[in-house]
């Protein structure tokens, strides 16, 4: 959080720009929950984790094409203490017939490039491949 605030501009003693949003976002705690049963949905995930504090959001990640669960999700709490308590209590426990793994969620690196997609069939000029 220190880096987030220090890298943004300050005017009249107040931090401007999106840095305040980032600082607030860092204060809430988000858990990664892996090993979810395909029957687990947002509601049942929230229900399972709500005993440890105020759940802001519980979301099971689904495949874009099929709509089927990808077997993991995220639970966000209003406080770090609640998240840590839930992580300690729920890691390795059974939820809908599956043993789940619970850890603190980490920010995913921003994607670069435009259209996603994979490499495929190409070559890399920088790697010394002169057959193009």
Secondary structure, DSSP 4 states (H G I P E B T S, - for coil): -HHHHHTS-EETTEE-TTHHHHHHHHHSEEEEEES--TT--HHHHHHHHGGGS-EEEEEEEE-TTT--EEEEEEEEESSHHHHHHHHHHHTT-EETTEE-EEEE--PPPPP-SSS-----S---GGGT----
